[in-house]
């Protein structure tokens, strides 16, 4: 079968840049030249903060020019638009550009004294608001304005994380899992609100393909795992079965063109064959036996809200993203234990040599041959936690941050020896966190993306809940 080729998602947000000033012919030539230089400076600033800049090379002033450039950056694949106002401008032309680009817009007003960028910028922002175009206003000039650059980077990354959902295909394997209201999604609403196509596939097809698959490729994969990871406890029969489930699932993903998925797994698969634990871990990881790859979001228990949250977090961080239960929260010190059988990427471990593949420890199910879980303690570092849900039909997102703590492996015995766990000291008050919690599932990435997620919520009309 070989290496799975997923669509490459650039970690650089694609930013359309249009610089404008009013079309009046009475402007002195040096002002027009200055605004052209501002365009070059704005482009350099955006490149400096890691953006992929899409621009048309010249300033646009008339309605036709602004419409043409808006169309052009849309065709280039812009995920967010910046309209740079160097001085006074006609806001009507900016509306034309924004409507043509069809993405959220940031109005960047130049702050050079005497050039009146804020005058053109503020009226442009107001005009876009009048038209219901998602927009915000920033004010500043040049590479020396670190506060401006930090705000631009946050806003552009957050907006792109939201707009990148457009056109993605999400595959969900199996029906609602174990009565989880909080995991299901209306496919039509998913298309309308987030721009994702929701498609279904049956787990029986994965089982059929896995059972019919010859052992050769799975044995080669297992040989790689024995060299890559610190320990493998389950029997070869269990490991081969789980690897085949991974390979079969990769085939389905490729055939159907899925961009992210969730699989039901429980409660029926343990007694039918085995679980998706290796598949979960390996899909979300950035490498497998075939080499480096893109992290691919795979949520457990057919959790569509979880998969959507993870995909957004992946867009922000580059992945991988964590799928876990909040298994315990120390109400005194705010230490949360995040854990969910095998559905945690091994990239979250300090190293893969620290990952021990243990026999599945879930006792509430009848097992035909057994399962395998990647046991480890997640590496230390700043984390962002999030979870999309609904309150009476209104979408909400729980957002908080914390610090993953380093502990010896023996710490796992306090809750579940067999499963990977992240011990995260929450930055928020634990009482407030509990009051905001609406699902057993939570999702996380390394890094601080709290402000980015607030920007995502603004674009997608999700109510942020920040304890």
SULKA-V980486 format. One record per run of one state. SS is the DSSP state (H for helix, E for strand, C for the rest). FROM is the first residue (numbers start at 1). TO is the last residue. If there is no record, write none. Layout:
SS_FROM_TO / SS_FROM_TO
This chain:
C_1_13 / E_14_20 / C_21_28 / H_29_48 / C_49_51 / E_52_55 / C_56_59 / E_60_60 / C_61_62 / H_63_75 / C_76_79 / E_80_85 / C_86_90 / H_91_101 / C_102_104 / E_105_109 / C_110_116 / H_117_130 / C_131_134 / E_135_139 / C_140_145 / H_146_163 / C_164_168 / E_169_173 / C_174_180 / H_181_183 / C_184_186 / H_187_194 / C_195_196 / E_197_201 / C_202_202 / H_203_212 / C_213_214 / H_215_228 / C_229_230 / E_231_232 / C_233_235 / H_236_256 / C_257_259 / E_260_263 / C_264_268 / H_269_272 / C_273_276 / H_277_284 / C_285_286 / E_287_288 / C_289_290 / E_291_292 / C_293_297 / E_298_299 / C_300_303 / H_304_317 / C_318_321 / E_322_329 / C_330_334 / E_335_339 / C_340_345 / H_346_348 / E_349_349 / C_350_351 / H_352_354 / C_355_355 / E_356_359 / C_360_371 / E_372_375 / C_376_376 / E_377_378 / C_379_380 / E_381_391 / C_392_393 / E_394_404 / C_405_408 / H_409_414 / C_415_420 / E_421_426 / C_427_429 / H_430_436 / C_437_440 / E_441_446 / C_447_449 / H_450_460 / C_461_462 / E_463_465 / C_466_467
